[in-house]
Amino acid sequence: MSTVCSDRLKIMQDNHTNGISNIRSLAKKCLLHDYLVDHATSKTPSRQTINVPSLASIEELRTSICDLVSEFKPENVVKRDSEGKRQLYPSKQTSRSPLTPVN
């Protein structure tokens, strides 16, 4: 019985050792060869130029908030007051003060 167990233990240790060596070789292949870790290039990285848009081109992209709200809200929400100015949310005229309870 003990020889069977010791043989199984030996086989399991051999399989474990083989598995570890396979993992190490795959890790070495991936890290050293595929990703070139610790590979000296002998080059100083060069600066890349960044294309920054001009102020005029940024201003062309800007949209007023009233135009955006009128585009995404229903038409009955955006109204004009007596002076012709646009109101986003016209106030409802009620006889009670804002802090008075309804009930």
Jmol script that loads the backbone (N, CA, C; Angstrom):
load data "model"
ATOM      1  N   MET A   1       0.822  -1.195   0.000  1.00  0.00           N
ATOM      2  CA  MET A   1       0.000   0.000   0.000  1.00  0.00           C
ATOM      3  C   MET A   1       0.865   1.258   0.000  1.00  0.00           C
ATOM      4  N   SER A   2       1.897   1.261   0.844  1.00  0.00           N
ATOM      5  CA  SER A   2       2.748   2.448   0.922  1.00  0.00           C
ATOM      6  C   SER A   2       3.564   2.644  -0.348  1.00  0.00           C
ATOM      7  N   THR A   3       3.924   1.558  -1.023  1.00  0.00           N
ATOM      8  CA  THR A   3       4.674   1.710  -2.276  1.00  0.00           C
ATOM      9  C   THR A   3       3.794   2.313  -3.373  1.00  0.00           C
ATOM     10  N   VAL A   4       2.506   1.938  -3.372  1.00  0.00           N
ATOM     11  CA  VAL A   4       1.573   2.504  -4.345  1.00  0.00           C
ATOM     12  C   VAL A   4       1.417   4.009  -4.105  1.00  0.00           C
ATOM     13  N   CYS A   5       1.285   4.379  -2.831  1.00  0.00           N
ATOM     14  CA  CYS A   5       1.138   5.800  -2.488  1.00  0.00           C
ATOM     15  C   CYS A   5       2.414   6.577  -2.808  1.00  0.00           C
ATOM     16  N   SER A   6       3.567   5.982  -2.534  1.00  0.00           N
ATOM     17  CA  SER A   6       4.826   6.686  -2.814  1.00  0.00           C
ATOM     18  C   SER A   6       5.046   6.805  -4.316  1.00  0.00           C
ATOM     19  N   ASP A   7       4.626   5.788  -5.078  1.00  0.00           N
ATOM     20  CA  ASP A   7       4.733   5.862  -6.545  1.00  0.00           C
ATOM     21  C   ASP A   7       3.813   6.965  -7.091  1.00  0.00           C
ATOM     22  N   ARG A   8       2.609   7.039  -6.564  1.00  0.00           N
ATOM     23  CA  ARG A   8       1.661   8.086  -6.994  1.00  0.00           C
ATOM     24  C   ARG A   8       2.192   9.465  -6.633  1.00  0.00           C
ATOM     25  N   LEU A   9       2.784   9.583  -5.452  1.00  0.00           N
ATOM     26  CA  LEU A   9       3.355  10.848  -5.019  1.00  0.00           C
ATOM     27  C   LEU A   9       4.504  11.262  -5.929  1.00  0.00           C
ATOM     28  N   LYS A  10       5.337  10.293  -6.308  1.00  0.00           N
ATOM     29  CA  LYS A  10       6.462  10.565  -7.202  1.00  0.00           C
ATOM     30  C   LYS A  10       5.963  11.014  -8.573  1.00  0.00           C
ATOM     31  N   ILE A  11       4.925  10.347  -9.098  1.00  0.00           N
ATOM     32  CA  ILE A  11       4.340  10.716 -10.399  1.00  0.00           C
ATOM     33  C   ILE A  11       3.735  12.121 -10.326  1.00  0.00           C
ATOM     34  N   MET A  12       3.052  12.411  -9.218  1.00  0.00           N
ATOM     35  CA  MET A  12       2.446  13.720  -9.045  1.00  0.00           C
ATOM     36  C   MET A  12       3.517  14.813  -8.952  1.00  0.00           C
ATOM     37  N   GLN A  13       4.621  14.531  -8.275  1.00  0.00           N
ATOM     38  CA  GLN A  13       5.700  15.509  -8.177  1.00  0.00           C
ATOM     39  C   GLN A  13       6.354  15.733  -9.546  1.00  0.00           C
ATOM     40  N   ASP A  14       6.521  14.669 -10.315  1.00  0.00           N
ATOM     41  CA  ASP A  14       7.088  14.802 -11.658  1.00  0.00           C
ATOM     42  C   ASP A  14       6.173  15.638 -12.563  1.00  0.00           C
ATOM     43  N   ASN A  15       4.869  15.356 -12.493  1.00  0.00           N
ATOM     44  CA  ASN A  15       3.911  16.137 -13.288  1.00  0.00           C
ATOM     45  C   ASN A  15       3.928  17.608 -12.873  1.00  0.00           C
ATOM     46  N   HIS A  16       4.030  17.843 -11.581  1.00  0.00           N
ATOM     47  CA  HIS A  16       4.065  19.205 -11.076  1.00  0.00           C
ATOM     48  C   HIS A  16       5.336  19.927 -11.556  1.00  0.00           C
ATOM     49  N   THR A  17       6.456  19.243 -11.506  1.00  0.00           N
ATOM     50  CA  THR A  17       7.720  19.819 -11.964  1.00  0.00           C
ATOM     51  C   THR A  17       7.659  20.130 -13.459  1.00  0.00           C
ATOM     52  N   ASN A  18       7.088  19.214 -14.240  1.00  0.00           N
ATOM     53  CA  ASN A  18       6.934  19.458 -15.684  1.00  0.00           C
ATOM     54  C   ASN A  18       6.009  20.650 -15.947  1.00  0.00           C
ATOM     55  N   GLY A  19       4.937  20.736 -15.190  1.00  0.00           N
ATOM     56  CA  GLY A  19       4.013  21.862 -15.352  1.00  0.00           C
ATOM     57  C   GLY A  19       4.678  23.193 -15.035  1.00  0.00           C
ATOM     58  N   ILE A  20       5.466  23.218 -13.964  1.00  0.00           N
ATOM     59  CA  ILE A  20       6.168  24.457 -13.598  1.00  0.00           C
ATOM     60  C   ILE A  20       7.167  24.849 -14.678  1.00  0.00           C
ATOM     61  N   SER A  21       7.902  23.878 -15.203  1.00  0.00           N
ATOM     62  CA  SER A  21       8.887  24.203 -16.249  1.00  0.00           C
ATOM     63  C   SER A  21       8.195  24.691 -17.518  1.00  0.00           C
ATOM     64  N   ASN A  22       7.019  24.139 -17.845  1.00  0.00           N
ATOM     65  CA  ASN A  22       6.260  24.613 -19.008  1.00  0.00           C
ATOM     66  C   ASN A  22       5.790  26.051 -18.801  1.00  0.00           C
ATOM     67  N   ILE A  23       5.296  26.349 -17.603  1.00  0.00           N
ATOM     68  CA  ILE A  23       4.835  27.706 -17.307  1.00  0.00           C
ATOM     69  C   ILE A  23       5.996  28.690 -17.383  1.00  0.00           C
ATOM     70  N   ARG A  24       7.140  28.320 -16.829  1.00  0.00           N
ATOM     71  CA  ARG A  24       8.308  29.210 -16.873  1.00  0.00           C
ATOM     72  C   ARG A  24       8.775  29.450 -18.308  1.00  0.00           C
ATOM     73  N   SER A  25       8.789  28.408 -19.127  1.00  0.00           N
ATOM     74  CA  SER A  25       9.243  28.592 -20.510  1.00  0.00           C
ATOM     75  C   SER A  25       8.263  29.453 -21.302  1.00  0.00           C
ATOM     76  N   LEU A  26       6.952  29.275 -21.059  1.00  0.00           N
ATOM     77  CA  LEU A  26       5.962  30.134 -21.732  1.00  0.00           C
ATOM     78  C   LEU A  26       6.071  31.581 -21.260  1.00  0.00           C
ATOM     79  N   ALA A  27       6.293  31.783 -19.964  1.00  0.00           N
ATOM     80  CA  ALA A  27       6.450  33.141 -19.450  1.00  0.00           C
ATOM     81  C   ALA A  27       7.693  33.794 -20.020  1.00  0.00           C
ATOM     82  N   LYS A  28       8.773  33.043 -20.118  1.00  0.00           N
ATOM     83  CA  LYS A  28      10.015  33.577 -20.685  1.00  0.00           C
ATOM     84  C   LYS A  28       9.808  33.944 -22.149  1.00  0.00           C
ATOM     85  N   LYS A  29       9.136  33.072 -22.880  1.00  0.00           N
ATOM     86  CA  LYS A  29       8.866  33.344 -24.302  1.00  0.00           C
ATOM     87  C   LYS A  29       8.024  34.601 -24.459  1.00  0.00           C
ATOM     88  N   CYS A  30       6.967  34.712 -23.654  1.00  0.00           N
ATOM     89  CA  CYS A  30       6.075  35.869 -23.771  1.00  0.00           C
ATOM     90  C   CYS A  30       6.775  37.158 -23.362  1.00  0.00           C
ATOM     91  N   LEU A  31       7.429  37.150 -22.229  1.00  0.00           N
ATOM     92  CA  LEU A  31       7.993  38.383 -21.700  1.00  0.00           C
ATOM     93  C   LEU A  31       9.289  38.798 -22.393  1.00  0.00           C
ATOM     94  N   LEU A  32      10.131  37.863 -22.704  1.00  0.00           N
ATOM     95  CA  LEU A  32      11.428  38.230 -23.277  1.00  0.00           C
ATOM     96  C   LEU A  32      11.412  38.320 -24.800  1.00  0.00           C
ATOM     97  N   HIS A  33      10.670  37.442 -25.430  1.00  0.00           N
ATOM     98  CA  HIS A  33      10.695  37.439 -26.890  1.00  0.00           C
ATOM     99  C   HIS A  33       9.540  38.224 -27.498  1.00  0.00           C
ATOM    100  N   ASP A  34       8.315  37.958 -27.063  1.00  0.00           N
ATOM    101  CA  ASP A  34       7.162  38.614 -27.665  1.00  0.00           C
ATOM    102  C   ASP A  34       7.083  40.097 -27.306  1.00  0.00           C
ATOM    103  N   TYR A  35       7.340  40.429 -26.050  1.00  0.00           N
ATOM    104  CA  TYR A  35       7.215  41.826 -25.610  1.00  0.00           C
ATOM    105  C   TYR A  35       8.549  42.548 -25.511  1.00  0.00           C
ATOM    106  N   LEU A  36       9.628  41.872 -25.769  1.00  0.00           N
ATOM    107  CA  LEU A  36      10.969  42.451 -25.757  1.00  0.00           C
ATOM    108  C   LEU A  36      11.264  43.205 -24.471  1.00  0.00           C
ATOM    109  N   VAL A  37      10.952  42.579 -23.350  1.00  0.00           N
ATOM    110  CA  VAL A  37      11.232  43.175 -22.056  1.00  0.00           C
ATOM    111  C   VAL A  37      12.733  43.217 -21.860  1.00  0.00           C
ATOM    112  N   ASP A  38      13.215  44.309 -21.293  1.00  0.00           N
ATOM    113  CA  ASP A  38      14.637  44.504 -21.036  1.00  0.00           C
ATOM    114  C   ASP A  38      15.469  44.452 -22.312  1.00  0.00           C
ATOM    115  N   HIS A  39      14.900  44.850 -23.405  1.00  0.00           N
ATOM    116  CA  HIS A  39      15.621  44.882 -24.663  1.00  0.00           C
ATOM    117  C   HIS A  39      16.047  46.319 -24.934  1.00  0.00           C
ATOM    118  N   ALA A  40      17.330  46.568 -24.921  1.00  0.00           N
ATOM    119  CA  ALA A  40      17.839  47.919 -25.135  1.00  0.00           C
ATOM    120  C   ALA A  40      17.727  48.289 -26.605  1.00  0.00           C
ATOM    121  N   THR A  41      17.161  49.446 -26.879  1.00  0.00           N
ATOM    122  CA  THR A  41      17.029  49.902 -28.258  1.00  0.00           C
ATOM    123  C   THR A  41      18.106  50.903 -28.631  1.00  0.00           C
ATOM    124  N   SER A  42      18.809  51.441 -27.644  1.00  0.00           N
ATOM    125  CA  SER A  42      19.872  52.429 -27.852  1.00  0.00           C
ATOM    126  C   SER A  42      19.358  53.672 -28.567  1.00  0.00           C
ATOM    127  N   LYS A  43      18.097  53.969 -28.382  1.00  0.00           N
ATOM    128  CA  LYS A  43      17.504  55.151 -29.000  1.00  0.00           C
ATOM    129  C   LYS A  43      16.794  55.960 -27.928  1.00  0.00           C
ATOM    130  N   THR A  44      16.906  57.258 -28.067  1.00  0.00           N
ATOM    131  CA  THR A  44      16.155  58.152 -27.204  1.00  0.00           C
ATOM    132  C   THR A  44      14.793  58.365 -27.855  1.00  0.00           C
ATOM    133  N   PRO A  45      13.726  58.244 -27.094  1.00  0.00           N
ATOM    134  CA  PRO A  45      12.411  58.450 -27.698  1.00  0.00           C
ATOM    135  C   PRO A  45      12.284  59.870 -28.246  1.00  0.00           C
ATOM    136  N   SER A  46      11.734  59.983 -29.427  1.00  0.00           N
ATOM    137  CA  SER A  46      11.560  61.308 -30.045  1.00  0.00           C
ATOM    138  C   SER A  46      10.205  61.870 -29.651  1.00  0.00           C
ATOM    139  N   ARG A  47      10.146  63.182 -29.632  1.00  0.00           N
ATOM    140  CA  ARG A  47       8.873  63.842 -29.304  1.00  0.00           C
ATOM    141  C   ARG A  47       7.934  63.761 -30.500  1.00  0.00           C
ATOM    142  N   GLN A  48       6.699  63.522 -30.180  1.00  0.00           N
ATOM    143  CA  GLN A  48       5.700  63.497 -31.236  1.00  0.00           C
ATOM    144  C   GLN A  48       4.995  64.835 -31.269  1.00  0.00           C
ATOM    145  N   THR A  49       4.733  65.308 -32.449  1.00  0.00           N
ATOM    146  CA  THR A  49       4.024  66.580 -32.569  1.00  0.00           C
ATOM    147  C   THR A  49       2.537  66.333 -32.366  1.00  0.00           C
ATOM    148  N   ILE A  50       1.921  67.248 -31.652  1.00  0.00           N
ATOM    149  CA  ILE A  50       0.487  67.153 -31.372  1.00  0.00           C
ATOM    150  C   ILE A  50      -0.206  68.269 -32.141  1.00  0.00           C
ATOM    151  N   ASN A  51      -1.198  67.902 -32.906  1.00  0.00           N
ATOM    152  CA  ASN A  51      -1.954  68.891 -33.674  1.00  0.00           C
ATOM    153  C   ASN A  51      -3.036  69.480 -32.776  1.00  0.00           C
ATOM    154  N   VAL A  52      -2.786  70.681 -32.268  1.00  0.00           N
ATOM    155  CA  VAL A  52      -3.742  71.363 -31.414  1.00  0.00           C
ATOM    156  C   VAL A  52      -4.635  72.218 -32.301  1.00  0.00           C
ATOM    157  N   PRO A  53      -5.953  72.059 -32.184  1.00  0.00           N
ATOM    158  CA  PRO A  53      -6.839  72.869 -33.028  1.00  0.00           C
ATOM    159  C   PRO A  53      -6.763  74.341 -32.637  1.00  0.00           C
ATOM    160  N   SER A  54      -7.003  75.192 -33.623  1.00  0.00           N
ATOM    161  CA  SER A  54      -6.943  76.634 -33.371  1.00  0.00           C
ATOM    162  C   SER A  54      -8.182  77.074 -32.597  1.00  0.00           C
ATOM    163  N   LEU A  55      -8.098  78.250 -32.011  1.00  0.00           N
ATOM    164  CA  LEU A  55      -9.214  78.787 -31.243  1.00  0.00           C
ATOM    165  C   LEU A  55     -10.427  79.024 -32.135  1.00  0.00           C
ATOM    166  N   ALA A  56     -10.183  79.439 -33.361  1.00  0.00           N
ATOM    167  CA  ALA A  56     -11.291  79.676 -34.292  1.00  0.00           C
ATOM    168  C   ALA A  56     -12.027  78.380 -34.618  1.00  0.00           C
ATOM    169  N   SER A  57     -11.294  77.296 -34.811  1.00  0.00           N
ATOM    170  CA  SER A  57     -11.964  76.030 -35.123  1.00  0.00           C
ATOM    171  C   SER A  57     -12.728  75.503 -33.919  1.00  0.00           C
ATOM    172  N   ILE A  58     -12.233  75.773 -32.707  1.00  0.00           N
ATOM    173  CA  ILE A  58     -12.964  75.375 -31.501  1.00  0.00           C
ATOM    174  C   ILE A  58     -14.236  76.192 -31.372  1.00  0.00           C
ATOM    175  N   GLU A  59     -14.172  77.485 -31.649  1.00  0.00           N
ATOM    176  CA  GLU A  59     -15.360  78.348 -31.575  1.00  0.00           C
ATOM    177  C   GLU A  59     -16.410  77.922 -32.589  1.00  0.00           C
ATOM    178  N   GLU A  60     -15.986  77.428 -33.742  1.00  0.00           N
ATOM    179  CA  GLU A  60     -16.953  76.969 -34.741  1.00  0.00           C
ATOM    180  C   GLU A  60     -17.745  75.767 -34.244  1.00  0.00           C
ATOM    181  N   LEU A  61     -17.142  74.961 -33.402  1.00  0.00           N
ATOM    182  CA  LEU A  61     -17.808  73.757 -32.896  1.00  0.00           C
ATOM    183  C   LEU A  61     -18.776  74.049 -31.766  1.00  0.00           C
ATOM    184  N   ARG A  62     -18.649  75.208 -31.135  1.00  0.00           N
ATOM    185  CA  ARG A  62     -19.462  75.522 -29.972  1.00  0.00           C
ATOM    186  C   ARG A  62     -20.896  75.855 -30.392  1.00  0.00           C
ATOM    187  N   THR A  63     -21.854  75.346 -29.629  1.00  0.00           N
ATOM    188  CA  THR A  63     -23.272  75.573 -29.872  1.00  0.00           C
ATOM    189  C   THR A  63     -23.861  76.232 -28.635  1.00  0.00           C
ATOM    190  N   SER A  64     -24.779  77.169 -28.831  1.00  0.00           N
ATOM    191  CA  SER A  64     -25.370  77.841 -27.678  1.00  0.00           C
ATOM    192  C   SER A  64     -26.282  76.878 -26.923  1.00  0.00           C
ATOM    193  N   ILE A  65     -26.423  77.121 -25.632  1.00  0.00           N
ATOM    194  CA  ILE A  65     -27.230  76.235 -24.788  1.00  0.00           C
ATOM    195  C   ILE A  65     -28.709  76.298 -25.177  1.00  0.00           C
ATOM    196  N   CYS A  66     -29.171  77.456 -25.597  1.00  0.00           N
ATOM    197  CA  CYS A  66     -30.581  77.575 -26.000  1.00  0.00           C
ATOM    198  C   CYS A  66     -30.873  76.712 -27.221  1.00  0.00           C
ATOM    199  N   ASP A  67     -29.941  76.702 -28.172  1.00  0.00           N
ATOM    200  CA  ASP A  67     -30.146  75.868 -29.358  1.00  0.00           C
ATOM    201  C   ASP A  67     -30.158  74.391 -28.995  1.00  0.00           C
ATOM    202  N   LEU A  68     -29.276  73.991 -28.084  1.00  0.00           N
ATOM    203  CA  LEU A  68     -29.250  72.593 -27.665  1.00  0.00           C
ATOM    204  C   LEU A  68     -30.520  72.193 -26.931  1.00  0.00           C
ATOM    205  N   VAL A  69     -30.973  73.056 -26.033  1.00  0.00           N
ATOM    206  CA  VAL A  69     -32.177  72.737 -25.263  1.00  0.00           C
ATOM    207  C   VAL A  69     -33.383  72.675 -26.185  1.00  0.00           C
ATOM    208  N   SER A  70     -33.487  73.617 -27.123  1.00  0.00           N
ATOM    209  CA  SER A  70     -34.625  73.602 -28.025  1.00  0.00           C
ATOM    210  C   SER A  70     -34.594  72.378 -28.935  1.00  0.00           C
ATOM    211  N   GLU A  71     -33.417  71.866 -29.209  1.00  0.00           N
ATOM    212  CA  GLU A  71     -33.311  70.687 -30.055  1.00  0.00           C
ATOM    213  C   GLU A  71     -33.737  69.420 -29.330  1.00  0.00           C
ATOM    214  N   PHE A  72     -33.453  69.331 -28.037  1.00  0.00           N
ATOM    215  CA  PHE A  72     -33.720  68.101 -27.303  1.00  0.00           C
ATOM    216  C   PHE A  72     -34.981  68.142 -26.447  1.00  0.00           C
ATOM    217  N   LYS A  73     -35.569  69.281 -26.231  1.00  0.00           N
ATOM    218  CA  LYS A  73     -36.789  69.392 -25.438  1.00  0.00           C
ATOM    219  C   LYS A  73     -37.985  69.562 -26.372  1.00  0.00           C
ATOM    220  N   PRO A  74     -39.170  69.220 -25.898  1.00  0.00           N
ATOM    221  CA  PRO A  74     -40.373  69.441 -26.712  1.00  0.00           C
ATOM    222  C   PRO A  74     -40.583  70.944 -26.950  1.00  0.00           C
ATOM    223  N   GLU A  75     -41.293  71.265 -27.997  1.00  0.00           N
ATOM    224  CA  GLU A  75     -41.481  72.665 -28.386  1.00  0.00           C
ATOM    225  C   GLU A  75     -42.249  73.479 -27.351  1.00  0.00           C
ATOM    226  N   ASN A  76     -43.124  72.856 -26.560  1.00  0.00           N
ATOM    227  CA  ASN A  76     -43.913  73.619 -25.603  1.00  0.00           C
ATOM    228  C   ASN A  76     -43.098  74.049 -24.386  1.00  0.00           C
ATOM    229  N   VAL A  77     -41.880  73.561 -24.231  1.00  0.00           N
ATOM    230  CA  VAL A  77     -41.064  73.943 -23.082  1.00  0.00           C
ATOM    231  C   VAL A  77     -40.326  75.248 -23.358  1.00  0.00           C
ATOM    232  N   VAL A  78     -39.841  75.443 -24.592  1.00  0.00           N
ATOM    233  CA  VAL A  78     -39.113  76.657 -24.935  1.00  0.00           C
ATOM    234  C   VAL A  78     -40.124  77.674 -25.456  1.00  0.00           C
ATOM    235  N   LYS A  79     -40.269  78.775 -24.724  1.00  0.00           N
ATOM    236  CA  LYS A  79     -41.223  79.817 -25.110  1.00  0.00           C
ATOM    237  C   LYS A  79     -40.546  81.166 -25.044  1.00  0.00           C
ATOM    238  N   ARG A  80     -41.181  82.157 -25.589  1.00  0.00           N
ATOM    239  CA  ARG A  80     -40.655  83.520 -25.551  1.00  0.00           C
ATOM    240  C   ARG A  80     -41.485  84.340 -24.566  1.00  0.00           C
ATOM    241  N   ASP A  81     -40.794  85.213 -23.852  1.00  0.00           N
ATOM    242  CA  ASP A  81     -41.510  86.069 -22.914  1.00  0.00           C
ATOM    243  C   ASP A  81     -42.028  87.301 -23.641  1.00  0.00           C
ATOM    244  N   SER A  82     -42.557  88.263 -22.898  1.00  0.00           N
ATOM    245  CA  SER A  82     -43.185  89.442 -23.508  1.00  0.00           C
ATOM    246  C   SER A  82     -42.174  90.295 -24.273  1.00  0.00           C
ATOM    247  N   GLU A  83     -40.904  90.250 -23.910  1.00  0.00           N
ATOM    248  CA  GLU A  83     -39.886  91.035 -24.602  1.00  0.00           C
ATOM    249  C   GLU A  83     -39.280  90.291 -25.782  1.00  0.00           C
ATOM    250  N   GLY A  84     -39.695  89.075 -26.026  1.00  0.00           N
ATOM    251  CA  GLY A  84     -39.181  88.304 -27.141  1.00  0.00           C
ATOM    252  C   GLY A  84     -37.977  87.460 -26.791  1.00  0.00           C
ATOM    253  N   LYS A  85     -37.574  87.464 -25.514  1.00  0.00           N
ATOM    254  CA  LYS A  85     -36.447  86.638 -25.099  1.00  0.00           C
ATOM    255  C   LYS A  85     -36.927  85.206 -24.896  1.00  0.00           C
ATOM    256  N   ARG A  86     -36.046  84.291 -25.160  1.00  0.00           N
ATOM    257  CA  ARG A  86     -36.396  82.886 -25.001  1.00  0.00           C
ATOM    258  C   ARG A  86     -36.284  82.491 -23.538  1.00  0.00           C
ATOM    259  N   GLN A  87     -37.296  81.810 -23.054  1.00  0.00           N
ATOM    260  CA  GLN A  87     -37.279  81.259 -21.706  1.00  0.00           C
ATOM    261  C   GLN A  87     -37.250  79.746 -21.830  1.00  0.00           C
ATOM    262  N   LEU A  88     -36.303  79.132 -21.132  1.00  0.00           N
ATOM    263  CA  LEU A  88     -36.209  77.680 -21.208  1.00  0.00           C
ATOM    264  C   LEU A  88     -37.342  77.013 -20.451  1.00  0.00           C
ATOM    265  N   TYR A  89     -37.610  77.505 -19.256  1.00  0.00           N
ATOM    266  CA  TYR A  89     -38.664  76.942 -18.432  1.00  0.00           C
ATOM    267  C   TYR A  89     -39.518  78.102 -17.920  1.00  0.00           C
ATOM    268  N   PRO A  90     -40.560  78.459 -18.631  1.00  0.00           N
ATOM    269  CA  PRO A  90     -41.366  79.589 -18.186  1.00  0.00           C
ATOM    270  C   PRO A  90     -42.013  79.293 -16.836  1.00  0.00           C
ATOM    271  N   SER A  91     -42.041  80.302 -16.006  1.00  0.00           N
ATOM    272  CA  SER A  91     -42.601  80.103 -14.669  1.00  0.00           C
ATOM    273  C   SER A  91     -44.117  80.012 -14.751  1.00  0.00           C
ATOM    274  N   LYS A  92     -44.670  79.153 -13.942  1.00  0.00           N
ATOM    275  CA  LYS A  92     -46.117  79.012 -13.879  1.00  0.00           C
ATOM    276  C   LYS A  92     -46.640  80.043 -12.891  1.00  0.00           C
ATOM    277  N   GLN A  93     -47.626  80.766 -13.279  1.00  0.00           N
ATOM    278  CA  GLN A  93     -48.204  81.794 -12.419  1.00  0.00           C
ATOM    279  C   GLN A  93     -49.184  81.130 -11.464  1.00  0.00           C
ATOM    280  N   THR A  94     -48.859  81.151 -10.188  1.00  0.00           N
ATOM    281  CA  THR A  94     -49.758  80.611  -9.177  1.00  0.00           C
ATOM    282  C   THR A  94     -49.992  81.683  -8.125  1.00  0.00           C
ATOM    283  N   SER A  95     -51.109  81.567  -7.428  1.00  0.00           N
ATOM    284  CA  SER A  95     -51.455  82.557  -6.428  1.00  0.00           C
ATOM    285  C   SER A  95     -50.783  82.274  -5.088  1.00  0.00           C
ATOM    286  N   ARG A  96     -50.245  81.111  -4.882  1.00  0.00           N
ATOM    287  CA  ARG A  96     -49.640  80.776  -3.603  1.00  0.00           C
ATOM    288  C   ARG A  96     -48.131  81.030  -3.657  1.00  0.00           C
ATOM    289  N   SER A  97     -47.523  81.183  -2.500  1.00  0.00           N
ATOM    290  CA  SER A  97     -46.070  81.361  -2.452  1.00  0.00           C
ATOM    291  C   SER A  97     -45.406  80.006  -2.645  1.00  0.00           C
ATOM    292  N   PRO A  98     -44.156  79.973  -3.056  1.00  0.00           N
ATOM    293  CA  PRO A  98     -43.513  78.695  -3.386  1.00  0.00           C
ATOM    294  C   PRO A  98     -43.377  77.739  -2.212  1.00  0.00           C
ATOM    295  N   LEU A  99     -43.342  78.258  -0.978  1.00  0.00           N
ATOM    296  CA  LEU A  99     -43.132  77.381   0.170  1.00  0.00           C
ATOM    297  C   LEU A  99     -44.420  77.004   0.898  1.00  0.00           C
ATOM    298  N   THR A 100     -45.543  77.443   0.408  1.00  0.00           N
ATOM    299  CA  THR A 100     -46.812  77.096   1.029  1.00  0.00           C
ATOM    300  C   THR A 100     -47.197  75.679   0.659  1.00  0.00           C
ATOM    301  N   PRO A 101     -47.587  74.874   1.644  1.00  0.00           N
ATOM    302  CA  PRO A 101     -47.971  73.490   1.322  1.00  0.00           C
ATOM    303  C   PRO A 101     -49.225  73.463   0.454  1.00  0.00           C
ATOM    304  N   VAL A 102     -49.314  72.476  -0.401  1.00  0.00           N
ATOM    305  CA  VAL A 102     -50.446  72.359  -1.317  1.00  0.00           C
ATOM    306  C   VAL A 102     -51.688  71.887  -0.604  1.00  0.00           C
ATOM    307  N   ASN A 103     -51.592  70.931   0.263  1.00  0.00           N
ATOM    308  CA  ASN A 103     -52.768  70.380   0.964  1.00  0.00           C
ATOM    309  C   ASN A 103     -52.979  71.061   2.272  1.00  0.00           C
TER     310      ASN A 103
END
end "model"
wireframe off; spacefill off
backbone 0.3
color backbone group
